[in-house]
Amino acid sequence: MPGLVSVKTPPDAPPLRISVSETQTPTQPQRSDPGIPKTPSPHPKRLPSPSASASASRSKPSPDRRSKKPQPDSPNQILSEASLDNPDLGPFLLKLARDTIASGEGPIKALDYAVRASKSFERCAVDGEPSLDLAMSLHVLAAIYCSLGRFEEAVPVLERAIQVPDVSRGADHALAAFSGHMQLGDTYSMLGQVDRSISCYEEGLKIQIEALGDTDPRVGETCRYLAEAHVQAMQFDRAEELCKKTLEIHRVHSEPASLEEAADRRLMALVCEAKGDYEAALEHLVLASMAMIANGQDNEVASIDVSIGNIYMSLCRFDEAIFSYQKALTVFKSSKGDSHPLVASVFVRLADLYHRTGKLRESKSYCENALRIFAKPVPGTTAEEIAGGLTEISAIYESVDEPEEALKLLQKAMKLLEDKPGQQSTIAGIEARMGVMFYMVGRYEEARNSFESAIAKLRASGERKSAFFGVVLNQMGLACVQLFKIDEAAELFEEARGILEQECGSCHQDTIGVYSNLAATYDAMGRVEDAIEILEYVLKLREEKLGIANPDFEDEKRRLAELLKEAGKTRDRKAKSLENLIDPNSKKTKKEVTKRWPGLGFRI
C-alpha cells in the first residue's frame, strides 16, 4: 500500500526500515511512468559521485610545502557548510545516508547526511526550476525522522517537499507530488491526526488520477488504501464509494476471483457491516472466501470464516456463527499452534457469542483461555493484537457486571499502547471506557481524569466533530456533576449538544440525553428560563416526532411543570442542590438516582 509509514500495515509486518535504494535512470520505464508502487518510497536518482579531479581541485595544500601532491579532502571538509554549494555533493551525501543505514550504524548519522543533502540540493537548484532531487531528498529526510519517532519534525519537511514538484511538467513530477502527499498523510496518521491524514490521501489520489486516468490498477490500490483510512475514521459512505471504484477497476484488469478482488470484498464487507447491511456483507465475504479457496489461501479462508461468524452473530443466527468460528479455530490451531493470537481472537468471539446467548460459564471459560494466550504471547505477537483482545474481553466482563476486572484489562491494554505511534485515537477510546468503569464503581474523580485525557487526545487527533467525541464530552459532564463542578459540566454539555445535533440530529437518543443533562445543570445554576426552554423543546420533539410512549416523557413533563411553577415565584431563589436536581427524593442512593433519571446515564 502507498506510503512510507502506515498504521494500516498488517500486524505481522516487520518493523520499518529506511532504504534509500539505487534509482533507475530516466530512460527506464519505471521512472518515466507515474505509476505508484505499493510503497512509494522516494528513490534518489543516482548522479555522478565527486570525481577524483574535483576532489583534488577542492583540497587544501599539504602543510609540507616540499610535497607537490595534493592531499585528499577530510570528511569535515566534505561536509562543511561552504562545500554545500557543490552540485556533486547532494547525491554523494544521500549515498552516505544510504550506506550508513545499510551498515547498521543507525539513523542519527544518516539524518545528518540527509539534512546536509537537502541543503545542498536547495542551494544548487536553479531559480524558478523545480528540483526533483530536492523533493526526493526531503522525502528521505522525512522518512528518517519518522524512523526515529520524530513525526512532528517530519511534517514541515514533507510540506516543503510537496511544494517542489510541478505536476504540469510530466510523469516524474506527478510521481513526486503523489509520493509526497501520501507520505505526509501517513505521517499525520502516525500522529493521530486523522482528518489531515485523509485530506492528504485525497489530494494524492487526485494527482494520481490526473496522471494515469481513473481506471488504472494503481489508482485502484490507492482507492483501497484511502478506503481503509475512511473506515478507521468511521466515514463509511466515502469508504463504500472508494471500495466500489476499486472493485470496478479490478473487474477490468484482474482475473475473476483474484486475490486483489477478494481483499477488496473483505473491506467492502466491513463497510456494509458497519452500516448495518449484514446481508450484503455476508455476500461479499462468501465471494471473498471462494476466491481464497481457489488460490489455496487456507489461513485467509479461516480469517474470512471469523468475519462470517461475526455477521451471523449480528443476525442472531448463533448456530451458524458457532460453526464458522469452530472452522476457523481448527485451521488456526493446526497452522499456527494452540498459543497463537489468532486462536485467542477466535476464543474471544466465542466468549462473546456464548455471553449473548446466556451461557455465562462457557463465555468465561473462553475468556480465560484467551487471557492465558495473551499472558504468554508467542514471538512475533504485536502489542496492538494483545491490546485489542484485552479490550474486547473487558467489554464482556463489563456486561456481566464485573467492572473492576474490566478496568484491570483496560489498564493493561493502555499500557501496551502508550508508547506506540499512531495509537492516540485507540488509547483515547480505552480511556473513555475506563472513565465509564470508574463512574460505575463511584470513583468520580478518576472518571473525570480519564475522560479529560481522552478528550485531549481526540481534540489533537482531529476528531472533535465526531459523534463519539460528543458522547465522551457528555460522560465527562456527568462525572463533573457528581463532583459538584457545575460550571464545567455545563460547558461540556453545551459543546456535546452542538456536536451531537450536527452529527446525529436532534431526535437521536444521545442528543436527547444531553438535552436532559443540560436542563438539569441549568436548573442547578439558577438558569430556570434556559432549563424550561430546553425541556419544552424536548417534549415537543417527543410529541411530534418520537412519540410519548417513552417512559422519560412523563418524567420530563413533570420536571417542566415544576420549573414553570417556580418561574412564577420570585427570581431570587437559591439554586437547588445537585442531589435534589437529579432526584427530588434526596434520601435515595446515588445508584438509585442514576436509574431514576435515565437521561443522565452513560451511552457507549
C-alpha positions in Angstrom: 0.0 0.0 0.0 1.1 3.5 -0.6 3.1 5.4 2.0 6.3 5.0 4.0 4.8 4.8 7.4 1.3 3.4 7.7 -0.9 2.4 10.6 -2.7 0.2 8.1 0.4 -2.1 7.9 -0.5 -5.7 8.8 0.3 -6.7 12.4 2.9 -9.3 11.3 4.8 -7.0 9.1 8.5 -6.3 10.0 9.5 -3.0 11.6 10.1 0.0 9.3 13.4 0.0 7.6 14.6 3.1 5.8 16.1 2.1 2.5 17.5 4.7 0.1 18.0 2.4 -2.8 19.6 2.8 -6.2 17.4 4.6 -8.6 16.5 4.0 -12.1 17.8 6.3 -14.8 15.3 8.4 -16.6 15.5 6.1 -19.6 13.9 3.2 -17.6 10.2 2.8 -17.9 9.6 2.8 -14.1 11.0 6.3 -13.8 9.0 7.8 -16.7 5.8 6.2 -15.7 4.0 7.9 -12.8 2.6 4.6 -11.6 2.6 4.2 -7.9 4.3 1.2 -6.3 2.9 -0.4 -3.2 5.3 1.5 -1.1 6.2 4.7 -2.9 9.4 5.4 -1.1 11.3 8.2 -2.6 14.2 6.7 -4.6 17.0 9.2 -5.1 18.3 9.4 -8.6 22.0 8.3 -8.9 24.1 11.2 -10.0 27.9 11.1 -10.6 29.9 10.9 -7.4 32.5 13.6 -6.9 35.4 12.8 -9.2 39.0 12.5 -8.0 40.0 15.6 -10.0 37.1 17.6 -8.4 38.2 16.5 -5.0 41.8 17.3 -5.8 40.9 20.8 -7.0 39.0 21.4 -3.8 41.6 20.1 -1.4 43.9 22.3 0.6 47.6 22.3 0.1 49.7 19.9 2.3 51.4 21.5 5.2 54.6 20.1 3.8 55.5 22.7 1.1 58.1 20.3 -0.4 55.2 17.9 -1.4 53.5 18.8 -4.6 50.9 16.0 -4.4 47.6 17.4 -3.2 46.1 15.6 -0.1 42.5 14.2 -0.2 39.7 16.0 1.4 38.9 15.2 5.0 35.3 14.3 6.0 34.9 17.6 7.8 35.9 19.4 4.6 33.5 17.4 2.5 30.6 18.1 4.9 31.4 21.7 5.7 28.7 24.3 5.1 30.7 26.1 2.4 31.0 22.9 0.3 27.2 22.5 0.1 27.2 24.8 -3.0 28.9 22.0 -4.9 26.3 20.3 -7.1 28.0 16.9 -6.8 27.7 16.9 -3.0 24.0 16.3 -2.7 24.0 12.9 -4.4 27.1 11.9 -2.5 25.6 12.8 0.8 22.4 10.8 0.0 24.7 7.8 -0.8 26.4 8.3 2.5 23.0 8.3 4.3 22.1 5.1 2.4 25.3 3.4 3.2 25.1 4.4 6.9 21.7 2.9 7.3 22.7 -0.3 5.4 25.8 -0.7 7.6 23.6 -0.6 10.8 25.3 2.5 12.2 21.8 3.8 13.0 19.7 6.7 11.6 21.3 9.5 13.7 24.3 9.9 11.4 22.1 9.2 8.4 19.9 12.1 9.5 22.8 14.5 9.5 23.8 13.4 6.0 20.2 13.7 4.7 19.8 17.2 6.2 23.0 18.3 4.5 22.0 16.7 1.2 18.7 18.6 1.3 20.5 21.9 2.0 22.9 21.2 -0.9 20.1 20.4 -3.4 18.3 23.5 -2.3 21.4 25.7 -2.7 22.2 24.3 -6.1 18.6 24.4 -7.5 18.1 26.8 -10.4 15.9 29.7 -9.6 12.3 29.1 -10.8 13.0 25.5 -11.8 11.5 22.8 -9.5 14.1 20.3 -8.4 13.0 16.7 -8.2 16.3 15.9 -6.5 15.4 18.3 -3.7 11.9 16.8 -3.3 13.4 13.3 -3.2 15.9 14.2 -0.6 13.2 15.8 1.6 11.2 12.6 1.3 14.2 10.6 2.5 14.8 13.1 5.3 11.2 12.8 6.5 11.4 9.0 6.4 14.4 9.1 8.7 12.7 11.5 11.1 9.7 9.0 11.2 12.0 6.1 11.8 13.3 8.0 14.9 9.7 8.6 16.0 10.1 12.3 15.4 6.9 12.7 13.4 6.3 16.4 14.2 9.7 17.3 12.6 8.8 15.2 9.5 5.7 17.2 8.8 7.2 20.6 7.8 9.8 18.7 5.7 7.1 17.0 3.8 5.0 20.1 3.5 8.1 21.7 1.8 8.5 18.6 -0.4 5.0 18.7 -1.9 5.5 22.3 -2.9 8.5 21.5 -5.1 7.2 19.4 -8.0 5.2 20.9 -10.8 2.6 18.3 -11.9 2.2 20.0 -15.3 5.8 19.1 -16.1 5.1 15.4 -16.6 5.2 12.0 -15.1 8.3 12.4 -12.8 6.8 15.5 -11.1 3.4 13.7 -10.8 5.1 10.8 -9.1 7.0 13.1 -6.7 3.9 15.1 -5.8 1.8 11.9 -5.3 4.5 10.3 -3.1 4.9 13.4 -1.0 1.1 13.7 -0.3 0.9 10.0 0.6 3.9 10.2 2.9 2.6 13.3 4.6 -0.8 11.5 5.1 1.0 8.6 6.7 2.9 10.9 9.0 -0.3 12.7 10.1 -1.8 9.2 10.6 1.0 8.3 12.9 0.4 11.5 14.8 -3.3 10.5 15.2 -4.5 13.5 13.1 -7.0 11.5 11.0 -8.7 14.4 9.2 -5.4 15.8 8.0 -4.2 12.4 7.0 -7.3 11.7 4.9 -7.1 15.1 3.3 -3.5 14.4 2.1 -4.5 11.0 0.8 -7.4 12.5 -1.2 -5.1 15.1 -2.7 -2.6 12.3 -3.7 -5.4 10.3 -5.3 -6.5 13.3 -7.3 -3.0 13.8 -8.6 -2.6 10.1 -9.5 -5.9 10.1 -11.4 -4.9 13.2 -13.4 -1.7 11.5 -14.4 -2.9 7.9 -15.0 -6.7 8.1 -15.6 -9.3 6.8 -13.3 -9.2 3.1 -14.4 -5.5 2.4 -13.9 -4.9 -0.6 -11.5 -2.5 1.6 -9.4 -5.4 4.0 -8.9 -7.3 1.1 -7.5 -4.6 0.4 -5.0 -4.7 3.9 -3.8 -8.5 3.9 -3.6 -8.4 0.8 -1.4 -5.8 2.4 0.8 -7.8 5.5 1.2 -11.0 3.5 1.9 -9.2 1.8 4.8 -8.4 5.2 6.2 -12.0 6.3 5.9 -13.1 3.1 7.7 -10.8 3.9 10.6 -12.3 7.4 10.7 -15.8 5.8 10.6 -16.6 7.7 7.4 -18.4 4.7 5.8 -20.2 6.4 2.9 -17.0 7.6 1.4 -15.3 4.3 2.2 -18.1 2.4 0.3 -17.7 4.7 -2.7 -14.0 4.0 -2.9 -14.5 0.3 -2.5 -16.9 0.2 -5.3 -14.5 2.1 -7.5 -11.7 -0.4 -6.6 -13.9 -3.4 -7.4 -14.7 -1.8 -10.8 -11.1 -1.3 -11.6 -10.1 -4.8 -10.7 -13.0 -6.2 -12.7 -11.4 -4.7 -15.8 -7.8 -5.5 -15.1 -7.7 -8.7 -12.9 -8.8 -12.3 -13.4 -12.1 -13.4 -11.9 -11.8 -14.4 -8.2 -8.3 -12.8 -7.9 -6.7 -12.2 -4.6 -7.0 -8.5 -5.1 -10.7 -8.7 -5.6 -11.0 -10.9 -2.5 -9.2 -8.3 -0.4 -11.5 -5.6 -1.8 -14.6 -7.6 -1.0 -13.5 -8.2 2.6 -13.1 -4.4 3.1 -16.5 -3.8 1.4 -18.0 -6.4 3.8 -16.6 -4.5 6.7 -18.1 -1.3 5.4 -21.5 -2.9 4.9 -21.4 -4.5 8.3 -20.7 -1.1 9.9 -23.7 0.4 8.0 -25.9 -2.4 9.2 -26.3 -4.1 5.8 -25.5 -7.6 7.0 -26.9 -9.5 4.1 -24.7 -7.5 1.6 -21.7 -8.0 3.9 -22.3 -11.7 4.0 -22.5 -11.9 0.2 -19.1 -10.1 -0.2 -17.5 -12.4 2.4 -18.7 -15.6 0.7 -17.4 -14.4 -2.6 -14.1 -13.5 -1.0 -13.9 -16.9 0.7 -14.4 -18.6 -2.7 -11.6 -16.6 -4.2 -9.2 -17.5 -1.4 -10.2 -21.2 -1.6 -9.4 -21.1 -5.3 -6.0 -19.7 -4.6 -5.2 -22.1 -1.8 -5.1 -19.5 1.0 -6.3 -21.6 3.9 -5.4 -19.1 6.7 -7.1 -16.3 4.8 -10.2 -18.5 4.4 -10.2 -19.1 8.2 -10.0 -15.3 8.8 -13.0 -14.8 6.5 -14.8 -17.5 8.4 -14.3 -15.4 11.6 -15.9 -12.4 9.8 -18.7 -14.6 8.5 -19.3 -15.7 12.1 -19.5 -12.1 13.2 -22.2 -11.4 10.6 -24.2 -14.5 11.6 -24.0 -13.4 15.2 -25.3 -9.9 14.3 -28.2 -11.7 12.5 -28.8 -13.8 15.7 -28.0 -17.0 13.6 -26.0 -18.3 16.5 -25.6 -22.0 15.4 -24.2 -20.9 12.1 -21.9 -18.4 13.8 -20.5 -21.2 16.1 -19.9 -23.4 13.1 -17.9 -20.6 11.3 -15.9 -19.9 14.4 -15.1 -23.5 15.0 -14.0 -24.0 11.4 -11.6 -21.1 11.8 -10.3 -22.3 15.1 -9.4 -25.7 13.7 -7.4 -24.2 10.9 -5.6 -21.7 13.1 -4.7 -24.3 15.7 -3.3 -26.7 13.0 -1.4 -24.0 11.1 -0.4 -21.5 13.8 -0.3 -23.6 17.0 -2.5 -23.5 20.1 -0.9 -20.4 21.6 -1.2 -18.1 18.6 -3.0 -14.7 19.0 -5.3 -15.7 16.1 -6.5 -18.7 18.2 -7.1 -16.3 21.1 -9.1 -13.9 18.9 -11.5 -16.8 18.0 -11.8 -17.6 21.7 -12.9 -14.0 22.3 -15.5 -14.2 19.6 -16.9 -17.5 21.0 -16.9 -15.9 24.5 -19.0 -13.0 23.2 -21.4 -15.4 21.4 -22.0 -17.5 24.5 -22.4 -14.4 26.6 -25.1 -13.2 24.3 -26.9 -16.5 24.4 -26.8 -16.5 28.2 -24.2 -19.3 28.6 -22.0 -17.4 31.0 -19.9 -20.3 32.2 -18.8 -21.2 28.7 -18.3 -17.5 28.0 -16.0 -17.0 31.0 -14.1 -20.2 30.1 -13.3 -18.9 26.6 -12.2 -15.5 28.1 -9.8 -17.3 30.4 -8.4 -19.4 27.5 -7.8 -16.2 25.5 -6.2 -14.4 28.5 -3.8 -17.3 29.0 -2.6 -16.9 25.5 -2.3 -13.1 25.8 -0.3 -13.5 29.1 2.4 -15.5 27.3 2.3 -14.4 23.7 4.3 -16.3 21.1 7.2 -14.4 19.4 6.0 -12.0 16.8 2.8 -11.1 18.6 2.3 -7.3 18.4 1.2 -5.1 21.3 -1.7 -4.0 19.2 -3.1 -7.6 18.9 -2.9 -8.2 22.6 -4.4 -4.8 23.5 -7.3 -5.3 21.1 -8.0 -8.7 22.6 -7.9 -7.4 26.2 -10.2 -4.6 25.2 -12.8 -7.0 23.8 -12.6 -9.2 26.8 -13.0 -6.2 29.1 -16.3 -5.5 27.4 -17.6 -8.9 28.2 -16.6 -8.5 31.9 -18.2 -5.1 31.9 -21.5 -6.6 30.6 -21.6 -9.3 33.3 -21.2 -6.6 36.0 -17.5 -7.1 36.8 -16.3 -3.5 36.3 -13.1 -4.0 38.4 -11.9 -6.9 36.2 -12.8 -4.9 33.1 -10.8 -1.9 34.5 -7.7 -4.1 35.0 -7.8 -5.3 31.4 -8.3 -1.8 30.0 -5.3 -0.6 32.1 -3.1 -3.4 30.7 -4.2 -2.6 27.2 -3.5 1.1 27.5 -0.1 0.4 29.0 0.8 -1.8 25.9 -0.1 1.0 23.5 1.1 4.1 25.3 4.5 4.2 23.6 3.2 3.1 20.2 3.0 5.8 17.5 -0.3 6.3 15.7 -2.4 4.8 18.5 -3.6 8.0 20.1 -7.2 7.6 19.0 -7.3 4.0 20.2 -5.9 5.0 23.6 -8.5 7.7 23.8 -11.2 5.2 23.3 -9.7 3.0 26.0 -9.5 5.9 28.4 -13.1 6.8 27.7 -14.2 3.3 28.5 -12.1 3.4 31.7 -13.9 6.6 32.6 -17.2 4.7 32.3 -15.9 1.9 34.5 -14.6 4.4 37.1 -18.0 6.1 37.1 -19.8 2.8 37.6 -17.8 2.0 40.7 -18.2 5.5 42.1 -14.7 6.7 41.5 -15.8 10.0 40.0 -12.5 11.9 40.2 -10.7 9.2 38.3 -13.5 9.0 35.8 -13.3 12.7 35.2 -9.5 12.5 34.7 -9.8 9.6 32.3 -12.4 11.4 30.2 -10.3 14.6 30.2 -7.3 12.7 28.9 -9.4 11.0 26.2 -10.9 14.3 25.1 -7.5 16.0 24.9 -6.2 13.2 22.6 -9.4 13.3 20.5 -9.0 17.0 20.0 -5.4 16.6 19.0 -6.3 13.9 16.5 -8.9 16.0 14.7 -11.9 14.0 15.9 -13.5 16.9 17.8 -16.5 16.8 15.4 -17.3 13.1 15.7 -20.4 11.7 17.5 -18.1 9.7 19.7 -16.4 12.9 20.8 -19.8 14.3 21.7 -20.7 11.3 23.8 -17.4 11.4 25.7 -18.0 15.1 26.4 -21.4 14.2 27.8 -19.8 11.5 30.0 -17.2 13.8 31.4 -20.0 16.3 32.2 -21.8 13.6 34.2 -18.6 13.0 36.2 -18.3 16.7 36.9 -21.9 16.7 38.1 -21.1 14.1 40.7 -18.1 16.2 41.7 -20.3 19.3 42.0 -18.4 21.1 39.3 -21.5 22.6 37.8 -19.9 25.3 35.6 -17.5 22.8 34.0 -20.4 20.4 33.4 -22.5 23.0 31.7 -19.7 23.8 29.3 -19.2 20.2 28.4 -22.9 19.5 27.9 -23.2 22.6 25.7 -20.3 21.5 23.5 -21.7 18.0 23.4 -25.1 19.3 22.3 -23.6 21.2 19.4 -21.7 18.2 18.1 -24.4 15.7 18.5 -27.0 17.9 16.9 -24.7 18.3 13.9 -23.7 14.6 13.7 -26.7 12.7 14.9 -29.6 15.1 14.7 -32.0 16.5 17.4 -34.1 13.3 17.6 -31.2 10.9 18.3 -31.3 9.3 21.8 -27.8 10.6 22.6 -28.8 14.1 21.7 -32.0 13.9 23.8 -29.9 12.6 26.8 -27.6 15.7 26.5 -30.6 18.0 26.4 -31.9 16.4 29.6 -28.5 16.7 31.3 -28.1 20.3 30.2 -31.6 21.3 31.5 -30.8 19.8 34.9 -27.4 21.6 35.0 -29.0 25.0 34.1 -31.5 24.4 36.9 -28.7 23.8 39.3 -27.1 27.1 38.2 -30.3 29.0 38.7 -30.9 29.5 35.0 -34.5 28.4 35.1 -35.6 30.0 31.9 -32.9 28.2 29.9 -33.9 24.9 31.6 -37.5 25.5 30.7 -36.7 26.3 27.1 -34.7 23.0 26.7 -37.4 20.8 28.3 -40.2 22.4 26.2 -38.1 21.7 23.1 -37.6 18.0 24.2 -41.3 17.5 24.9 -42.2 19.0 21.6 -39.7 16.6 19.9 -41.3 13.6 21.6 -44.8 14.6 20.9 -44.3 15.5 17.2 -41.6 13.0 16.1 -40.6 10.4 18.7 -43.9 9.6 20.4 -44.9 9.8 24.0 -44.7 6.1 24.9 -41.1 6.6 26.1 -41.0 6.3 29.9 -38.9 9.5 30.1 -41.8 11.6 28.7 -43.8 11.7 31.9 -40.6 12.4 33.9 -39.7 15.4 31.7 -43.3 16.7 31.6 -43.4 16.7 35.5 -40.0 18.4 35.7 -41.1 21.1 33.3 -44.3 21.6 35.3 -42.2 22.1 38.5 -39.9 24.6 36.7 -42.8 26.6 35.3 -44.3 26.8 38.8 -41.1 28.0 40.2 -40.6 30.5 37.5 -43.8 32.2 38.6 -42.2 32.9 42.0 -39.5 35.4 42.9 -36.5 35.1 40.7 -34.2 35.5 43.7 -34.4 31.8 44.6 -31.4 29.7 45.7 -30.1 27.1 43.2 -31.1 23.6 44.1 -28.6 21.1 45.3 -27.5 18.6 42.8 -28.9 15.7 44.7 -32.3 17.2 44.6 -31.9 18.1 40.9 -31.0 14.5 39.9 -33.7 13.1 42.1 -36.2 15.1 44.3 -36.0 12.4 46.9 -32.5 13.1 48.4 -32.7 10.1 50.6 -32.2 7.8 47.7 -28.8 6.4 46.9 -26.7 7.6 44.0 -27.2 4.3 42.3 -30.9 4.7 42.5 -30.5 8.3 41.3 -28.9 7.1 38.1 -31.7 4.7 37.5 -34.3 7.3 38.3 -33.0 9.7 35.7 -32.1 7.6 32.6 -31.3 10.7 30.7 -28.2 11.1 32.8 -26.9 7.6 32.2 -24.0 6.7 30.1 -24.4 5.8 26.5 -21.4 3.9 25.0 
